[in-house]
Amino acid sequence: MTDSESHFTFKICLVGDSHVGKTDLCKNYVERATDSSVFRYHKQIENENRLYTMEIYDLPGAHRHADMASHMCSGSAGLVYVFDKTRRQTLTRLDDIRERLKTLGNDAMTSVLVGNRRDSRRPEVVTYEDGRAYASKYGMTYFETNLSTERENAKQPFDFLFTEIEDRIPDPVHPSALVNQNIHIGPAFDTPEMRAKLFFSKK
């Protein structure tokens, strides 16, 4: 299926320091990517007679790109904060990123925290309890990933976000209910005939 067949589209952004594994997490989850200064990926999910297109943005972590990364997060339905469990400073760095993203002022974003072990040769310095405590403090759900040993588990943060975002869509659909959710009616409805069918149930 193509993006033109989607009923709904929404954006998810991955943020975090450089070299924490954001790109690896994306590539493990999606089918295709468009390369640019910002890596943009697409994931299509079909569920209960609806087709969703998830646009995933892998944002650069270098400090010089901070303003651009914050701007790209605007309009996101979900955020994935990523740090490296073998480098504690990458968790501390998320404090600065969170403060920047506060200016977006969007309560519709669902956020998760991912503690990724990018280099299995290095010892972990951030424990599971540390990561969970940080996530709990800021109202996030915590996940741990290690692509060298658990590729399927590394998909869980994205699957969780999809379920949370899908649950925000009313059934039957009413476009006005999506205005503040950062969820968009997809191209599949971009004809007079399909727009007339917009108020439909997935059952």
MDTraj code that builds the backbone (N, CA, C; nanometers):
import mdtraj as md
import numpy as np

residues = "MET THR ASP SER GLU SER HIS PHE THR PHE LYS ILE CYS LEU VAL GLY ASP SER HIS VAL GLY LYS THR ASP LEU CYS LYS ASN TYR VAL GLU ARG ALA THR ASP SER SER VAL PHE ARG TYR HIS LYS GLN ILE GLU ASN GLU ASN ARG LEU TYR THR MET GLU ILE TYR ASP LEU PRO GLY ALA HIS ARG HIS ALA ASP MET ALA SER HIS MET CYS SER GLY SER ALA GLY LEU VAL TYR VAL PHE ASP LYS THR ARG ARG GLN THR LEU THR ARG LEU ASP ASP ILE ARG GLU ARG LEU LYS THR LEU GLY ASN ASP ALA MET THR SER VAL LEU VAL GLY ASN ARG ARG ASP SER ARG ARG PRO GLU VAL VAL THR TYR GLU ASP GLY ARG ALA TYR ALA SER LYS TYR GLY MET THR TYR PHE GLU THR ASN LEU SER THR GLU ARG GLU ASN ALA LYS GLN PRO PHE ASP PHE LEU PHE THR GLU ILE GLU ASP ARG ILE PRO ASP PRO VAL HIS PRO SER ALA LEU VAL ASN GLN ASN ILE HIS ILE GLY PRO ALA PHE ASP THR PRO GLU MET ARG ALA LYS LEU PHE PHE SER LYS LYS".split()
xyz = np.array([
    [0.0831, -0.1193, 0.0000],
    [0.0000, 0.0000, 0.0000],
    [0.0873, 0.1254, 0.0000],
    [0.0329, 0.2347, -0.0545],
    [0.1057, 0.3594, -0.0628],
    [0.0491, 0.4615, 0.0345],
    [0.1249, 0.5717, 0.0533],
    [0.0785, 0.6768, 0.1440],
    [-0.0544, 0.7363, 0.0986],
    [-0.0812, 0.7342, -0.0333],
    [-0.2048, 0.7924, -0.0852],
    [-0.3275, 0.7133, -0.0430],
    [-0.3074, 0.5939, 0.0113],
    [-0.4191, 0.5118, 0.0573],
    [-0.4445, 0.5256, 0.2068],
    [-0.3669, 0.6091, 0.2743],
    [-0.3780, 0.6214, 0.4196],
    [-0.5040, 0.6960, 0.4602],
    [-0.5666, 0.6483, 0.5670],
    [-0.6785, 0.7193, 0.6271],
    [-0.6305, 0.8274, 0.7231],
    [-0.5194, 0.8004, 0.7913],
    [-0.4661, 0.8950, 0.8893],
    [-0.3141, 0.9002, 0.8806],
    [-0.2587, 1.0181, 0.9061],
    [-0.1139, 1.0333, 0.9130],
    [-0.0789, 1.1098, 1.0409],
    [0.0375, 1.0800, 1.0960],
    [0.0866, 1.1550, 1.2112],
    [0.2373, 1.1418, 1.2180],
    [0.2982, 1.2320, 1.2935],
    [0.4436, 1.2413, 1.2998],
    [0.4939, 1.2039, 1.4386],
    [0.6055, 1.1309, 1.4393],
    [0.6773, 1.0980, 1.5623],
    [0.8222, 1.1433, 1.5447],
    [0.8785, 1.2066, 1.6468],
    [1.0171, 1.2525, 1.6405],
    [1.1029, 1.1823, 1.7444],
    [1.2236, 1.1450, 1.7028],
    [1.3218, 1.0892, 1.7950],
    [1.4235, 1.1970, 1.8274],
    [1.4441, 1.2210, 1.9574],
    [1.5388, 1.3229, 2.0010],
    [1.6350, 1.2615, 2.1020],
    [1.7518, 1.3210, 2.1101],
    [1.8536, 1.2722, 2.2018],
    [1.9904, 1.3133, 2.1511],
    [2.0912, 1.2872, 2.2298],
    [2.2276, 1.3241, 2.1949],
    [2.2742, 1.2478, 2.0714],
    [2.3873, 1.2889, 2.0159],
    [2.4453, 1.2185, 1.9018],
    [2.4940, 1.0796, 1.9439],
    [2.4829, 0.9860, 1.8523],
    [2.5388, 0.8518, 1.8704],
    [2.4783, 0.7755, 1.9885],
    [2.3462, 0.7893, 2.0061],
    [2.2787, 0.7097, 2.1091],
    [2.1978, 0.5952, 2.0484],
    [2.1905, 0.5910, 1.9143],
    [2.1216, 0.4805, 1.8491],
    [1.9864, 0.5159, 1.7894],
    [1.9560, 0.6438, 1.7731],
    [1.8258, 0.6837, 1.7178],
    [1.8055, 0.6270, 1.5769],
    [1.9081, 0.6416, 1.4939],
    [1.8963, 0.5941, 1.3553],
    [1.8808, 0.4427, 1.3500],
    [1.9549, 0.3715, 1.4326],
    [1.9433, 0.2255, 1.4358],
    [1.8031, 0.1820, 1.4762],
    [1.7445, 0.2513, 1.5734],
    [1.6086, 0.2183, 1.6168],
    [1.5091, 0.2388, 1.5030],
    [1.5244, 0.3491, 1.4299],
    [1.4348, 0.3762, 1.3171],
    [1.4476, 0.2699, 1.2090],
    [1.5695, 0.2410, 1.1702],
    [1.5919, 0.1459, 1.0611],
    [1.5455, 0.0060, 1.0983],
    [1.5457, -0.0253, 1.2262],
    [1.4968, -0.1552, 1.2712],
    [1.3453, -0.1644, 1.2612],
    [1.2782, -0.0494, 1.2535],
    [1.1321, -0.0474, 1.2599],
    [1.0645, -0.0239, 1.1254],
    [1.1277, 0.0492, 1.0366],
    [1.0589, 0.0938, 0.9157],
    [1.1053, 0.0192, 0.7913],
    [1.0245, 0.0368, 0.6825],
    [1.0540, -0.0283, 0.5568],
    [1.1406, 0.0567, 0.4651],
    [1.1235, 0.1884, 0.4707],
    [1.1943, 0.2739, 0.3776],
    [1.2230, 0.4080, 0.4418],
    [1.3189, 0.4783, 0.3817],
    [1.3600, 0.6057, 0.4388],
    [1.3927, 0.7048, 0.3284],
    [1.3797, 0.8323, 0.3596],
    [1.4236, 0.9394, 0.2720],
    [1.5361, 1.0114, 0.3427],
    [1.6540, 1.0153, 0.2800],
    [1.7709, 1.0716, 0.3450],
    [1.7830, 1.2208, 0.3178],
    [1.8140, 1.2958, 0.4210],
    [1.8400, 1.4388, 0.4111],
    [1.9185, 1.4768, 0.5351],
    [1.9275, 1.6068, 0.5658],
    [1.9954, 1.6451, 0.6900],
    [1.9189, 1.5915, 0.8098],
    [1.7867, 1.5750, 0.7913],
    [1.7029, 1.5063, 0.8887],
    [1.6558, 1.3776, 0.8236],
    [1.6718, 1.2650, 0.8898],
    [1.6288, 1.1382, 0.8328],
    [1.4804, 1.1189, 0.8596],
    [1.4069, 1.0983, 0.7522],
    [1.2619, 1.0838, 0.7612],
    [1.2240, 0.9437, 0.7145],
    [1.1473, 0.8759, 0.7956],
    [1.1077, 0.7390, 0.7662],
    [0.9559, 0.7292, 0.7620],
    [0.9087, 0.6259, 0.6934],
    [0.7652, 0.6002, 0.6868],
    [0.7362, 0.4589, 0.7359],
    [0.6301, 0.4473, 0.8111],
    [0.5819, 0.3166, 0.8541],
    [0.4317, 0.3134, 0.8340],
    [0.3841, 0.2146, 0.7576],
    [0.2408, 0.1990, 0.7381],
    [0.1894, 0.0833, 0.8225],
    [0.0778, 0.1091, 0.8887],
    [0.0169, 0.0098, 0.9768],
    [-0.1308, 0.0004, 0.9426],
    [-0.1768, -0.1200, 0.9184],
    [-0.3188, -0.1418, 0.8913],
    [-0.3810, -0.2089, 1.0132],
    [-0.4900, -0.1517, 1.0598],
    [-0.5557, -0.2061, 1.1785],
    [-0.7050, -0.1764, 1.1726],
    [-0.7855, -0.2793, 1.1782],
    [-0.9311, -0.2681, 1.1839],
    [-0.9865, -0.1760, 1.0755],
    [-0.9542, -0.2093, 0.9501],
    [-1.0063, -0.1396, 0.8325],
    [-0.9572, 0.0040, 0.8175],
    [-0.8521, 0.0390, 0.8889],
    [-0.7925, 0.1708, 0.8741],
    [-0.6438, 0.1565, 0.8432],
    [-0.5958, 0.2438, 0.7555],
    [-0.4538, 0.2451, 0.7219],
    [-0.3912, 0.3736, 0.7747],
    [-0.2840, 0.3577, 0.8512],
    [-0.2164, 0.4702, 0.9139],
    [-0.0759, 0.4846, 0.8551],
    [-0.0351, 0.6079, 0.8320],
    [0.1029, 0.6354, 0.7947],
    [0.1701, 0.7108, 0.9085],
    [0.2718, 0.6490, 0.9638],
    [0.3507, 0.7095, 1.0703],
    [0.4775, 0.7673, 1.0072],
    [0.4921, 0.8981, 1.0151],
    [0.6133, 0.9637, 0.9681],
    [0.7074, 0.9786, 1.0875],
    [0.8251, 0.9208, 1.0761],
    [0.9195, 0.9190, 1.1874],
    [1.0416, 1.0025, 1.1502],
    [1.0711, 1.1025, 1.2327],
    [1.1834, 1.1919, 1.2084],
    [1.2955, 1.1619, 1.3073],
    [1.4103, 1.1264, 1.2523],
    [1.5309, 1.1003, 1.3315],
    [1.6114, 1.2299, 1.3337],
    [1.6002, 1.3057, 1.4429],
    [1.6566, 1.4404, 1.4475],
    [1.8010, 1.4391, 1.4965],
    [1.8843, 1.5264, 1.4404],
    [2.0260, 1.5293, 1.4800],
    [2.0418, 1.5707, 1.6249],
    [2.1424, 1.5124, 1.6899],
    [2.1607, 1.5370, 1.8328],
    [2.2653, 1.6399, 1.8670],
    [2.3444, 1.6825, 1.7690],
    [2.4491, 1.7809, 1.7976],
    [2.3877, 1.9126, 1.8446],
    [2.4555, 1.9782, 1.9363],
    [2.4013, 2.1005, 1.9971],
    [2.3766, 2.2089, 1.8927],
    [2.4572, 2.2125, 1.7880],
    [2.4398, 2.3175, 1.6863],
    [2.3085, 2.3025, 1.6099],
    [2.2469, 2.1846, 1.6178],
    [2.1196, 2.1619, 1.5497],
    [2.0003, 2.1724, 1.6446],
    [2.0220, 2.2190, 1.7663],
    [1.9171, 2.2151, 1.8685],
    [1.7936, 2.2939, 1.8273],
    [1.8117, 2.4132, 1.7753],
    [1.6965, 2.4953, 1.7380],
    [1.6180, 2.4310, 1.6245],
    [1.6892, 2.3768, 1.5271],
    [1.6231, 2.3111, 1.4147],
    [1.5462, 2.1886, 1.4605],
    [1.6064, 2.1102, 1.5505],
    [1.5403, 1.9900, 1.6002],
    [1.4131, 2.0254, 1.6764],
    [1.4196, 2.1300, 1.7568],
    [1.3009, 2.1735, 1.8315],
    [1.1905, 2.2155, 1.7363],
    [1.2273, 2.2880, 1.6311],
    [1.1287, 2.3323, 1.5328],
    [1.0631, 2.2130, 1.4646],
    [1.1411, 2.1098, 1.4330],
    [1.0880, 1.9926, 1.3634],
    [0.9903, 1.9154, 1.4504],
    [1.0025, 1.9266, 1.5813],
    [0.9118, 1.8530, 1.6705],
    [0.7724, 1.9145, 1.6753],
    [0.7587, 2.0372, 1.6292],
    [0.6283, 2.1015, 1.6284],
    [0.5309, 2.0204, 1.5426],
    [0.4124, 1.9975, 1.5949],
    [0.3128, 1.9211, 1.5213],
    [0.3245, 1.7711, 1.5356],
    [0.4113, 1.7250, 1.6250],
    [0.4283, 1.5807, 1.6449],
    [0.3173, 1.5248, 1.7331],
    [0.2773, 1.4017, 1.7038],
    [0.1822, 1.3318, 1.7902],
    [0.2541, 1.2532, 1.8985],
    [0.3831, 1.2247, 1.8769],
    [0.4597, 1.1477, 1.9741],
    [0.6064, 1.1843, 1.9712],
    [0.6721, 1.1673, 2.0853],
    [0.8155, 1.1932, 2.0977],
    [0.8841, 1.0729, 2.1603],
    [1.0019, 1.0412, 2.1089],
    [1.0847, 0.9348, 2.1649],
    [1.2161, 0.9977, 2.2100],
    [1.2365, 1.0032, 2.3418],
    [1.3624, 1.0515, 2.3976],
    [1.4559, 0.9312, 2.4116],
    [1.5751, 0.9423, 2.3544],
    [1.6684, 0.8291, 2.3522],
    [1.7995, 0.8673, 2.4203],
    [1.8491, 0.7775, 2.5060],
    [1.9820, 0.7954, 2.5634],
    [2.0565, 0.6625, 2.5581],
    [2.1874, 0.6693, 2.5781],
    [2.2742, 0.5514, 2.5747],
    [2.3017, 0.5072, 2.7177],
    [2.2653, 0.3843, 2.7491],
    [2.2814, 0.3339, 2.8857],
    [2.4277, 0.3223, 2.9291],
    [2.5195, 0.3301, 2.8357],
    [2.6614, 0.3220, 2.8704],
    [2.7251, 0.4607, 2.8866],
    [2.6444, 0.5674, 2.8681],
    [2.6956, 0.7050, 2.8811],
    [2.5917, 0.7883, 2.9572],
    [2.6153, 0.8079, 3.0850],
    [2.5180, 0.8777, 3.1687],
    [2.4919, 1.0201, 3.1208],
    [2.5922, 1.0839, 3.0629],
    [2.5736, 1.2225, 3.0205],
    [2.4662, 1.2351, 2.9124],
    [2.4386, 1.1257, 2.8394],
    [2.3348, 1.1341, 2.7360],
    [2.1954, 1.1371, 2.7974],
    [2.1812, 1.0855, 2.9198],
    [2.0545, 1.0987, 2.9917],
    [2.0418, 1.2401, 3.0474],
    [2.1486, 1.2917, 3.1050],
    [2.1478, 1.4282, 3.1575],
    [2.1179, 1.5291, 3.0477],
    [2.1691, 1.5042, 2.9293],
    [2.1488, 1.5956, 2.8145],
    [2.0012, 1.6094, 2.7792],
    [1.9200, 1.5112, 2.8133],
    [1.7774, 1.5188, 2.7817],
    [1.7082, 1.6307, 2.8583],
    [1.7658, 1.6726, 2.9725],
    [1.7077, 1.7838, 3.0468],
    [1.7013, 1.9086, 2.9601],
    [1.8094, 1.9369, 2.8891],
    [1.8148, 2.0544, 2.8031],
    [1.7167, 2.0413, 2.6870],
    [1.7087, 1.9221, 2.6303],
    [1.6172, 1.9000, 2.5180],
    [1.4728, 1.9170, 2.5624],
    [1.4394, 1.8634, 2.6787],
    [1.3025, 1.8765, 2.7292],
    [1.2648, 2.0225, 2.7508],
    [1.3580, 2.0997, 2.8045],
    [1.3304, 2.2410, 2.8296],
    [1.3020, 2.3146, 2.6987],
    [1.3761, 2.2810, 2.5959],
    [1.3525, 2.3444, 2.4657],
    [1.2147, 2.3071, 2.4107],
    [1.1776, 2.1827, 2.4279],
    [1.0512, 2.1366, 2.3705],
    [0.9309, 2.1839, 2.4500],
    [0.9519, 2.2299, 2.5736],
    [0.8416, 2.2853, 2.6526],
    [0.7751, 2.4024, 2.5813],
    [0.8531, 2.4740, 2.5008],
    [0.7993, 2.5920, 2.4330],
    [0.6942, 2.5549, 2.3297],
    [0.6883, 2.4285, 2.2908],
    [0.5875, 2.3854, 2.1934],
    [0.4492, 2.3882, 2.2558],
    [0.4428, 2.3654, 2.3874],
    [0.3165, 2.3763, 2.4595],
    [0.2065, 2.2879, 2.4060],
    [0.2399, 2.1650, 2.3696],
    [0.1387, 2.0767, 2.3113],
    [0.1180, 1.9560, 2.4015],
    [0.0046, 1.9521, 2.4689],
    [-0.0246, 1.8411, 2.5595],
    [-0.0658, 1.7150, 2.4850],
    [-0.0878, 1.7249, 2.3517],
    [-0.1327, 1.6089, 2.2756],
    [-0.0195, 1.5106, 2.2491],
    [0.1054, 1.5535, 2.2672],
    [0.2176, 1.4642, 2.2396],
    [0.2285, 1.3574, 2.3471],
    [0.2404, 1.2333, 2.3047],
    [0.2708, 1.1224, 2.3946],
    [0.4208, 1.0980, 2.3888],
    [0.4861, 1.0929, 2.5029],
    [0.6316, 1.0788, 2.5066],
    [0.6726, 0.9489, 2.5731],
    [0.7797, 0.8894, 2.5211],
    [0.8401, 0.7715, 2.5828],
    [0.9896, 0.7964, 2.5971],
    [1.0500, 0.7242, 2.6898],
    [1.1937, 0.7306, 2.7117],
    [1.2536, 0.5944, 2.6778],
    [1.3606, 0.5955, 2.5993],
    [1.4262, 0.4714, 2.5586],
    [1.5714, 0.4734, 2.6040],
    [1.6067, 0.3770, 2.6878],
    [1.7451, 0.3562, 2.7254],
    [1.8037, 0.2507, 2.6335],
    [1.8906, 0.2916, 2.5421],
    [1.9450, 0.2016, 2.4416],
    [2.0899, 0.1654, 2.4755],
    [2.1216, 0.0391, 2.4591],
    [2.2615, -0.0022, 2.4763],
    [2.3224, -0.0156, 2.3372],
    [2.3942, 0.0879, 2.2967],
    [2.4447, 0.0938, 2.1592],
    [2.5717, 0.0105, 2.1417],
    [2.6553, 0.0054, 2.2422],
    [2.7817, -0.0678, 2.2353],
    [2.7828, -0.1724, 2.3458],
    [2.7630, -0.2984, 2.3061],
    [2.7541, -0.4061, 2.4062],
    [2.8876, -0.4332, 2.4749],
    [2.9968, -0.3774, 2.4227],
    [3.1282, -0.3997, 2.4836],
    [3.1515, -0.3086, 2.6039],
    [3.0721, -0.2038, 2.6147],
    [3.0896, -0.1093, 2.7246],
    [2.9916, -0.1425, 2.8369],
    [3.0310, -0.1237, 2.9613],
    [2.9411, -0.1542, 3.0732],
    [2.8289, -0.0503, 3.0840],
    [2.7141, -0.0951, 3.1304],
    [2.6031, -0.0043, 3.1543],
    [2.6306, 0.0769, 3.2801],
    [2.6027, 0.2063, 3.2728],
    [2.6203, 0.2922, 3.3894],
    [2.4872, 0.3522, 3.4339],
    [2.3844, 0.3370, 3.3525],
    [2.2496, 0.3807, 3.3888],
    [2.1653, 0.2552, 3.4096],
    [2.1178, 0.2329, 3.5294],
    [2.0412, 0.1131, 3.5596],
    [1.8971, 0.1265, 3.5103],
    [1.8272, 0.0144, 3.5090],
    [1.6856, 0.0159, 3.4739],
    [1.6083, 0.1066, 3.5695],
    [1.6416, 0.0989, 3.6967],
    [1.5728, 0.1804, 3.7966],
    [1.5968, 0.3294, 3.7727],
    [1.7192, 0.3648, 3.7304],
    [1.7496, 0.5051, 3.6988],
    [1.6614, 0.5548, 3.5840],
    [1.6555, 0.4739, 3.4779],
    [1.5776, 0.5130, 3.3611],
    [1.4299, 0.5230, 3.3920],
    [1.3792, 0.4264, 3.4662],
    [1.2362, 0.4266, 3.5001],
    [1.2022, 0.5458, 3.5891],
    [1.2912, 0.5795, 3.6816],
    [1.2673, 0.6932, 3.7704],
    [1.2640, 0.8242, 3.6912],
    [1.3555, 0.8388, 3.5964],
    [1.3578, 0.9598, 3.5134],
    [1.2294, 0.9697, 3.4324],
    [1.1884, 0.8589, 3.3713],
    [1.0660, 0.8583, 3.2913],
    [0.9448, 0.8915, 3.3768],
    [0.9366, 0.8312, 3.4945],
    [0.8228, 0.8545, 3.5834],
    [0.8156, 1.0002, 3.6269],
    [0.9291, 1.0607, 3.6498],
    [0.9346, 1.2004, 3.6938],
    [0.8699, 1.2935, 3.5927],
    [0.8826, 1.2586, 3.4637],
    [0.8312, 1.3463, 3.3585],
    [0.7130, 1.2855, 3.2828],
    [0.6488, 1.1866, 3.3435],
    [0.5262, 1.1329, 3.2866],
    [0.5437, 1.0534, 3.1594],
    [0.6564, 0.9837, 3.1485],
    [0.6830, 0.9037, 3.0302],
    [0.6825, 0.7546, 3.0642],
    [0.6601, 0.6718, 2.9635],
    [0.6765, 0.5272, 2.9769],
    [0.8192, 0.4921, 2.9357],
    [0.8812, 0.4000, 3.0098],
    [1.0224, 0.3680, 2.9879],
    [1.0392, 0.2331, 2.9185],
    [1.1311, 0.2322, 2.8217],
    [1.1681, 0.1100, 2.7508],
    [1.3195, 0.0990, 2.7459],
    [1.3676, -0.0253, 2.7447],
    [1.5099, -0.0498, 2.7224],
    [1.5276, -0.1322, 2.5959],
    [1.6323, -0.0992, 2.5193],
    [1.6560, -0.1679, 2.3926],
    [1.8034, -0.2044, 2.3788],
    [1.8251, -0.3095, 2.3024],
    [1.9603, -0.3531, 2.2674],
    [1.9494, -0.4237, 2.1324],
    [1.9795, -0.3516, 2.0257],
    [1.9582, -0.4062, 1.8917],
    [2.0499, -0.5236, 1.8603],
    [2.1586, -0.5375, 1.9334],
    [2.2493, -0.6494, 1.9060],
    [2.1914, -0.7820, 1.9524],
    [2.0943, -0.7777, 2.0451],
    [2.0395, -0.9028, 2.0981],
    [1.8871, -0.9105, 2.0944],
    [1.8184, -0.7947, 2.0839],
    [1.6723, -0.7950, 2.0985],
    [1.6076, -0.7044, 1.9941],
    [1.6155, -0.7430, 1.8688],
    [1.5655, -0.6562, 1.7623],
    [1.4136, -0.6409, 1.7692],
    [1.3416, -0.7454, 1.8045],
    [1.1955, -0.7344, 1.8120],
    [1.1536, -0.6447, 1.9284],
    [1.2198, -0.6585, 2.0420],
    [1.1866, -0.5746, 2.1570],
    [1.2107, -0.4269, 2.1279],
    [1.3036, -0.3988, 2.0374],
    [1.3355, -0.2606, 2.0043],
    [1.2216, -0.1913, 1.9301],
    [1.1229, -0.2673, 1.8854],
    [1.0067, -0.2088, 1.8189],
    [0.8986, -0.1657, 1.9181],
    [0.9106, -0.2085, 2.0410],
    [0.8048, -0.1836, 2.1397],
    [0.7741, -0.0353, 2.1640],
    [0.8753, 0.0530, 2.1707],
    [0.8404, 0.1945, 2.1919],
    [0.7517, 0.2503, 2.0820],
    [0.7775, 0.2121, 1.9572],
    [0.6977, 0.2609, 1.8457],
    [0.5572, 0.1999, 1.8484],
    [0.5512, 0.0715, 1.8783],
    [0.4198, 0.0061, 1.8855],
    [0.3350, 0.0675, 1.9962],
    [0.3987, 0.0979, 2.1082],
    [0.3277, 0.1619, 2.2192],
    [0.2730, 0.2980, 2.1771],
    [0.3559, 0.3775, 2.1108],
    [0.3117, 0.5096, 2.0670],
    [0.1974, 0.4992, 1.9665],
    [0.2071, 0.4035, 1.8748],
    [0.0987, 0.3875, 1.7774],
    [-0.0337, 0.3593, 1.8486],
    [-0.0317, 0.2682, 1.9442],
    [-0.1546, 0.2332, 2.0162],
    [-0.2100, 0.3535, 2.0917],
    [-0.1214, 0.4288, 2.1580],
    [-0.1653, 0.5457, 2.2332],
    [-0.2267, 0.6510, 2.1407],
    [-0.1649, 0.6728, 2.0260],
    [-0.2137, 0.7744, 1.9317],
    [-0.3421, 0.7275, 1.8648],
    [-0.3473, 0.6012, 1.8268],
    [-0.4692, 0.5473, 1.7647],
    [-0.5874, 0.5603, 1.8598],
    [-0.5639, 0.5402, 1.9877],
    [-0.6720, 0.5481, 2.0861],
    [-0.7291, 0.6899, 2.0983],
    [-0.6564, 0.7889, 2.0505],
    [-0.7069, 0.9260, 2.0560],
    [-0.8021, 0.9583, 1.9402],
    [-0.8150, 0.8672, 1.8445],
    [-0.9038, 0.8888, 1.7306],
    [-1.0425, 0.8371, 1.7664],
    [-1.1450, 0.9206, 1.7625],
    [-1.2799, 0.8753, 1.7983],
    [-1.3363, 0.7805, 1.6936],
    [-1.4310, 0.7002, 1.7342],
    [-1.4973, 0.6064, 1.6440],
    [-1.6481, 0.6185, 1.6642],
    [-1.7220, 0.6700, 1.5659],
    [-1.6746, 0.7079, 1.4316],
    [-1.5930, 0.8364, 1.4328],
    [-1.5203, 0.8564, 1.3251],
    [-1.4283, 0.9683, 1.3156],
    [-1.5038, 1.0994, 1.2970],
    [-1.4569, 1.2011, 1.3665],
    [-1.5056, 1.3374, 1.3453],
    [-1.3825, 1.4272, 1.3312],
    [-1.3630, 1.4906, 1.2142],
    [-1.2395, 1.5672, 1.1901],
    [-1.2097, 1.6718, 1.2958],
    [-1.3121, 1.7392, 1.3487],
    [-1.2880, 1.8449, 1.4460],
    [-1.2232, 1.7913, 1.5731],
    [-1.2447, 1.6621, 1.6020],
    [-1.1859, 1.6019, 1.7225],
    [-1.0359, 1.5784, 1.7071],
    [-0.9848, 1.5877, 1.5842],
    [-0.8432, 1.5615, 1.5598],
    [-0.7597, 1.6885, 1.5549],
    [-0.8258, 1.8046, 1.5579],
    [-0.7567, 1.9314, 1.5375],
    [-0.6413, 1.9496, 1.6344],
    [-0.6632, 1.9200, 1.7619],
    [-0.5605, 1.9419, 1.8635],
    [-0.4820, 1.8157, 1.8979],
    [-0.4972, 1.7110, 1.8176],
    [-0.4301, 1.5846, 1.8455],
    [-0.3067, 1.5615, 1.7582],
    [-0.2818, 1.6530, 1.6626],
    [-0.1714, 1.6360, 1.5671],
    [-0.1859, 1.5068, 1.4866],
    [-0.3095, 1.4703, 1.4601],
    [-0.3425, 1.3561, 1.3743],
    [-0.4180, 1.4123, 1.2545],
    [-0.3790, 1.3721, 1.1346],
    [-0.4328, 1.4335, 1.0145],
    [-0.5094, 1.3321, 0.9296],
    [-0.6165, 1.3798, 0.8702],
    [-0.6899, 1.2975, 0.7754],
    [-0.6002, 1.2709, 0.6553],
    [-0.5881, 1.1458, 0.6154],
    [-0.4943, 1.1081, 0.5108],
    [-0.5446, 1.1328, 0.3696],
    [-0.4569, 1.1179, 0.2702],
    [-0.4903, 1.1424, 0.1302],
    [-0.6017, 1.0532, 0.0773],
    [-0.6280, 0.9414, 0.1440],
    [-0.7338, 0.8511, 0.0967],
    [-0.8690, 0.9213, 0.0943],
    [-0.8828, 1.0291, 0.1709],
    [-1.0087, 1.1029, 0.1770],
    [-1.0106, 1.2260, 0.0871],
    [-0.9066, 1.2436, 0.0050],
    [-0.8933, 1.3669, -0.0718],
    [-0.9708, 1.3638, -0.2039],
    [-1.0919, 1.3161, -0.1992],
    [-1.1847, 1.3225, -0.3122],
    [-1.3222, 1.3537, -0.2546],
    [-1.4102, 1.4178, -0.3316],
    [-1.5441, 1.4484, -0.2791],
    [-1.6178, 1.3249, -0.2303],
    [-1.6046, 1.2154, -0.3038],
    [-1.6754, 1.0929, -0.2651],
    [-1.6255, 1.0401, -0.1324],
    [-1.4917, 1.0393, -0.1125],
    [-1.4368, 0.9860, 0.0113],
    [-1.4591, 1.0816, 0.1277],
    [-1.4552, 1.2130, 0.1012],
    [-1.4821, 1.3078, 0.2096],
    [-1.6244, 1.2911, 0.2625],
    [-1.7162, 1.2518, 0.1736],
    [-1.8541, 1.2300, 0.2157],
    [-1.8643, 1.1096, 0.3081],
    [-1.7648, 1.0195, 0.3028],
    [-1.7640, 0.8999, 0.3851],
    [-1.6764, 0.9140, 0.5092],
    [-1.6343, 1.0379, 0.5368],
    [-1.5358, 1.0586, 0.6422],
    [-1.5861, 1.0133, 0.7787],
    [-1.7128, 1.0335, 0.8051],
    [-1.7679, 0.9969, 0.9346],
    [-1.8009, 0.8471, 0.9329],
    [-1.6960, 0.7662, 0.9461],
    [-1.7177, 0.6232, 0.9366],
    [-1.6637, 0.5522, 1.0597],
    [-1.7136, 0.4344, 1.0831],
    [-1.6689, 0.3533, 1.1942],
    [-1.5748, 0.2461, 1.1428],
    [-1.4782, 0.2071, 1.2252],
    [-1.3865, 0.1003, 1.1852],
    [-1.4490, -0.0366, 1.2051],
    [-1.5686, -0.0417, 1.2641],
    [-1.6347, -0.1697, 1.2889],
    [-1.7277, -0.2042, 1.1749],
])
top = md.Topology()
chain = top.add_chain()
for i, resn in enumerate(residues, 1):
    res = top.add_residue(resn, chain, resSeq=i)
    for name in ("N", "CA", "C"):
        top.add_atom(name, md.element.get_by_symbol(name[0]), res)
traj = md.Trajectory(xyz[None], top)
